[in-house]
Each structure stands twice: as structure tokens, then as C-alpha cells.
Amino acid sequence: MNTQSSIVQTPFGFIEYDLDEGGLDELLNHFTTNMRDHSRRVAVCAALMAEYAKESLHWIDIPAGTDIAAVAHLGGLCHDAGKLLMPVMATSEADYLKHPVYGAELLERHKKALFDSEEEAVLVLEMVRYHHERPDGSGFPYGLRARDIPLAAGICAVADSLDHRIYSAPLPRDSSAAVFYDIKTQEGTLLYESAVGCFELAWPRLMEQYARWGRHPG
């Protein structure tokens, strides 16, 4: 596959990215260290939760035969790709609210290099585009509500929230019970109900994973 060049127009000018046959690695290489580490943790957590997605009432949203855990992992890796198009000097909230759209547009341009199938591309792009939507309509960029949010995007939102909750918390760290309660209290308002259900089922495995990363809640 030939190297692809993507020149993306943003409010801050034109920014160019080259994605070749190693497209995903090329994409991750543009991330800052913190952004790359966060994305990898979100990917693992989203995949763990997605393994329980068949328990969700909204499993119907997922095409038959889909390896939802693999898709969730890929979406987790890519979920913040739009931040690559936000220069450091862009500090306004209005600018930040556009990063899911920018990310989806960038990945759409290179879906042949990044994804194995059109079905996979659709699900991952949904995760990127909608992972900041909230069931109560307070999210962005579209203000979707509840059932209008794809399950895969809801899972990504929970994984993203969990990782920020654990890694952004000041020391001493909260107990694992406090972290669990904090995510649960957002169910149905800031976090998609079905996705929180997957989180509950995956909880012991999620804590085991954070222990391996040396960041298990106190």
C-alpha cells in the first residue's frame, strides 16, 4: 500500500499527516507520551468491557459476527485522534468541543490503511465521533441522548472516564470502592446505562489490569 498524505484544514490552518501501510503505528507516533499511554489504557479497558456487551440490551446495535472487543480496542487507541489537529495554543472550549469531529474526519480519510473492513471502520468512527456524547444530552459535539449513542461509543466513554478518574486523582488515591461508586453515580446521565453494565461485569478484571500498570486505587 502506498504512503497516504492527509492535509486537513482546521480553523488553525492546514496540518499534514502521512499514514502508510503501518497506519495505526504512524498515527500513534504523532501522539504525546501521555496521550499515547492514555489511549492504550482506554483501548485495553474498552476491550475488557466489550467482552460483556452481549449482556447489553443494545447488543442489537452491533452487526452479527463482529469481534466487538477487537473493535473496542482499536476505537480506544484512536478515540482522541482529533486532538492531533488542535495546536497547543488552541485553548477555547469551542475549539476543544470539535476534536471528535476532527478525529473522525482524519480516520475516514485513511480507513483503508487503518481498518480491515468497512464494518470495522463504521464502528470505530462511531466511537471516535460520539465518545463525548452523554445520555442526558449534555455531551458534545452533537448533544445526542441515551439510545441515540452507539453502544461501542458508550463503552469508550466509560473507559475514558475511568482512566481519567484513576490517573487524574490526587494522592492519596481513592479506594477502588470510591472509583466504582463514582462511575456508577453517572449511570444514565453522563454515562450510557448499557455501557456501565459492561463496566460492572468487567470490574474485577479492570482492577487487575490497573494493578499491572502500578496504578490500582488505594
Backbone torsions as a table, in degrees:
resi	resn	phi	psi	omega
1	MET	NA	134.2	-177.7
2	ASN	-76.5	152.7	176.6
3	THR	-60.9	135.3	178.5
4	GLN	-107.5	139.0	178.2
5	SER	-112.4	128.8	179.7
6	SER	-116.4	117.5	175.1
7	ILE	-108.0	110.5	-173.4
8	VAL	-106.7	130.6	177.6
9	GLN	-90.1	126.9	176.4
10	THR	-126.6	172.9	176.7
11	PRO	-60.9	-13.1	-176.3
12	PHE	-102.3	8.0	-178.7
13	GLY	115.3	-165.6	-178.6
14	PHE	-97.7	133.0	178.7
15	ILE	-125.0	133.6	-175.7
16	GLU	-110.8	137.0	175.1
17	TYR	-131.7	139.3	176.7
18	ASP	-110.0	123.2	178.0
19	LEU	-121.9	116.1	-178.2
20	ASP	-102.1	-156.9	-176.6
21	GLU	-66.2	-17.6	171.4
22	GLY	-97.6	44.8	-169.5
23	GLY	-48.2	-48.0	-176.4
24	LEU	-66.4	-42.8	177.2
25	ASP	-61.4	-40.0	179.3
26	GLU	-62.7	-41.2	179.4
27	LEU	-63.4	-48.0	-177.7
28	LEU	-65.2	-29.8	179.5
29	ASN	-64.1	-20.7	178.8
30	HIS	-83.6	-14.3	-179.1
31	PHE	-73.7	152.7	168.5
32	THR	-68.7	164.2	179.9
33	THR	-58.3	-46.7	-179.4
34	ASN	-63.3	-40.8	-179.4
35	MET	-67.0	-40.6	178.8
36	ARG	-66.6	-43.4	179.4
37	ASP	-64.2	-43.9	178.2
38	HIS	-60.1	-45.6	-178.3
39	SER	-63.1	-38.8	178.9
40	ARG	-67.8	-37.6	177.6
41	ARG	-68.4	-42.8	177.6
42	VAL	-60.5	-39.4	179.8
43	ALA	-61.3	-46.1	-179.4
44	VAL	-65.3	-44.8	-178.8
45	CYS	-65.9	-41.4	179.1
46	ALA	-63.0	-40.2	179.0
47	ALA	-65.1	-41.1	178.5
48	LEU	-62.1	-43.5	179.9
49	MET	-68.7	-37.4	-177.1
50	ALA	-64.7	-24.5	177.9
51	GLU	-62.1	-19.3	179.6
52	TYR	-103.3	10.4	-174.6
53	ALA	-65.4	-25.2	179.7
54	LYS	-65.9	-16.6	176.0
55	GLU	-77.9	-12.1	-176.0
56	SER	-79.3	144.5	175.4
57	LEU	-65.9	-17.5	-176.4
58	HIS	-102.6	17.4	175.5
59	TRP	-56.0	-26.2	179.7
60	ILE	-58.3	-22.3	179.3
61	ASP	-69.2	-17.4	-174.5
62	ILE	-98.7	125.4	-180.0
63	PRO	-57.7	143.5	179.9
64	ALA	-57.1	140.8	177.5
65	GLY	84.0	-1.0	-178.3
66	THR	-75.2	133.1	172.0
67	ASP	-83.9	86.0	-172.4
68	ILE	-63.4	-31.2	178.6
69	ALA	-65.5	-41.7	178.6
70	ALA	-66.2	-40.7	178.5
71	VAL	-64.9	-43.2	180.0
72	ALA	-62.4	-38.5	177.6
73	HIS	-62.5	-45.7	-179.8
74	LEU	-65.5	-42.3	178.4
75	GLY	-63.7	-37.3	177.4
76	GLY	-63.1	-40.5	177.7
77	LEU	-62.3	-35.6	-172.7
78	CYS	-96.8	-6.0	-165.0
79	HIS	-59.2	-30.5	-178.4
80	ASP	-104.4	20.1	-178.3
81	ALA	-55.5	-31.6	-179.3
82	GLY	-62.7	-22.5	179.4
83	LYS	-68.4	-17.8	175.2
84	LEU	-64.4	-23.7	-177.0
85	LEU	-95.6	10.4	-179.8
86	MET	-113.2	100.0	178.7
87	PRO	-55.8	155.8	-177.0
88	VAL	-55.8	-32.3	-176.0
89	MET	-77.3	-7.5	179.8
90	ALA	-80.9	104.5	-173.7
91	THR	-117.5	-8.2	-176.7
92	SER	-73.6	150.6	179.1
93	GLU	-62.3	-38.2	-179.2
94	ALA	-59.4	-39.0	178.2
95	ASP	-66.1	-46.5	-177.8
96	TYR	-61.1	-37.0	-176.3
97	LEU	-65.4	-13.2	-178.5
98	LYS	-92.3	-6.4	-171.8
99	HIS	-64.4	-30.8	175.5
100	PRO	-64.2	-34.9	178.8
101	VAL	-68.8	-46.2	178.6
102	TYR	-58.7	-42.8	-179.0
103	GLY	-62.7	-45.7	179.9
104	ALA	-62.8	-39.1	179.7
105	GLU	-66.5	-40.4	178.8
106	LEU	-63.9	-46.3	-179.0
107	LEU	-67.8	-35.6	177.6
108	GLU	-59.9	-39.3	179.5
109	ARG	-63.3	-26.6	-173.4
110	HIS	-122.1	26.9	-174.1
111	LYS	-64.6	-27.7	178.5
112	LYS	-69.2	-29.9	178.7
113	ALA	-83.9	-24.3	-171.8
114	LEU	-100.8	-28.5	-170.8
115	PHE	-122.8	152.3	-177.5
116	ASP	-83.8	-20.4	-178.0
117	SER	-154.6	164.5	177.4
118	GLU	-65.2	-37.6	179.8
119	GLU	-62.7	-42.4	177.7
120	GLU	-63.3	-43.3	180.0
121	ALA	-60.0	-43.6	-179.0
122	VAL	-59.4	-47.1	-177.9
123	LEU	-66.4	-42.6	-179.9
124	VAL	-66.9	-41.5	178.7
125	LEU	-63.9	-34.1	175.2
126	GLU	-64.2	-41.7	178.8
127	MET	-61.0	-44.5	-178.6
128	VAL	-67.1	-45.4	-174.1
129	ARG	-71.8	-32.1	-170.3
130	TYR	-116.5	7.9	-173.7
131	HIS	-70.2	-9.5	174.9
132	HIS	-105.0	8.0	174.1
133	GLU	-75.7	149.8	-176.4
134	ARG	-129.0	141.7	-175.6
135	PRO	-55.3	-30.3	-178.5
136	ASP	-84.9	4.3	177.9
137	GLY	85.9	3.7	-176.3
138	SER	-87.4	-1.7	-176.3
139	GLY	-82.3	-172.6	-179.8
140	PHE	-143.1	161.3	8.5
141	PRO	-90.5	-4.7	-172.1
142	TYR	-112.7	-10.1	-179.2
143	GLY	67.9	34.8	178.9
144	LEU	-65.8	159.8	177.8
145	ARG	-122.4	146.1	168.2
146	ALA	29.6	-108.8	-170.6
147	ARG	-67.4	-10.9	176.1
148	ASP	-77.8	-10.7	-179.7
149	ILE	-91.1	122.3	179.3
150	PRO	-60.9	144.9	-178.0
151	LEU	-56.8	-43.5	-178.7
152	ALA	-60.2	-38.7	178.3
153	ALA	-67.9	-37.5	177.6
154	GLY	-64.1	-39.1	177.2
155	ILE	-64.2	-42.4	178.3
156	CYS	-61.9	-39.6	179.6
157	ALA	-62.6	-41.2	178.6
158	VAL	-66.4	-44.8	179.6
159	ALA	-61.5	-41.1	178.8
160	ASP	-63.7	-46.5	-179.9
161	SER	-63.8	-42.3	179.4
162	LEU	-60.9	-46.3	-176.9
163	ASP	-66.5	-40.8	176.2
164	HIS	-64.0	-38.3	-178.9
165	ARG	-62.7	-40.3	-177.2
166	ILE	-81.1	-41.5	-174.3
167	TYR	-87.2	-19.5	-179.4
168	SER	-96.7	-11.1	-177.5
169	ALA	-67.0	136.3	177.4
170	PRO	-70.2	156.5	175.6
171	LEU	-81.9	147.1	-1.7
172	PRO	-70.7	147.3	-176.9
173	ARG	-69.8	150.0	175.1
174	ASP	-67.4	160.4	176.0
175	SER	-69.3	160.6	177.5
176	SER	-61.9	-32.6	178.1
177	ALA	-63.3	-38.7	179.3
178	ALA	-67.7	-39.4	178.2
179	VAL	-64.5	-45.5	178.9
180	PHE	-59.2	-46.4	-178.8
181	TYR	-63.0	-40.0	-178.6
182	ASP	-61.7	-43.2	178.0
183	ILE	-67.1	-42.8	-178.3
184	LYS	-62.4	-36.4	-178.2
185	THR	-68.5	-15.8	179.2
186	GLN	-93.0	-0.7	-177.4
187	GLU	-63.3	127.1	177.3
188	GLY	85.8	-12.1	177.3
189	THR	-114.8	-65.9	179.8
190	LEU	-98.5	-17.9	-179.8
191	LEU	-129.9	140.0	-175.4
192	TYR	-64.2	127.1	-174.9
193	GLU	-52.2	-49.5	-177.1
194	SER	-64.2	-35.1	179.0
195	ALA	-69.8	-37.3	176.7
196	VAL	-66.0	-33.0	174.5
197	GLY	-60.6	-41.5	176.1
198	CYS	-64.2	-39.8	177.7
199	PHE	-59.2	-45.3	179.3
200	GLU	-58.9	-45.9	-178.2
201	LEU	-66.0	-33.5	-177.2
202	ALA	-89.2	-5.3	-170.6
203	TRP	-48.6	-51.7	-178.8
204	PRO	-59.2	-39.9	-179.6
205	ARG	-70.3	-34.4	177.4
206	LEU	-63.7	-43.2	180.0
207	MET	-67.9	-35.6	174.8
208	GLU	-61.4	-40.0	-179.3
209	GLN	-67.1	-43.4	178.5
210	TYR	-65.3	-31.6	175.3
211	ALA	-63.2	-39.6	177.9
212	ARG	-64.7	-31.7	178.2
213	TRP	-83.3	0.4	177.8
214	GLY	74.6	25.5	-176.1
215	ARG	-134.7	32.2	178.5
216	HIS	-64.8	133.2	177.6
217	PRO	-54.8	149.4	-175.8
218	GLY	-67.1	NA	NA
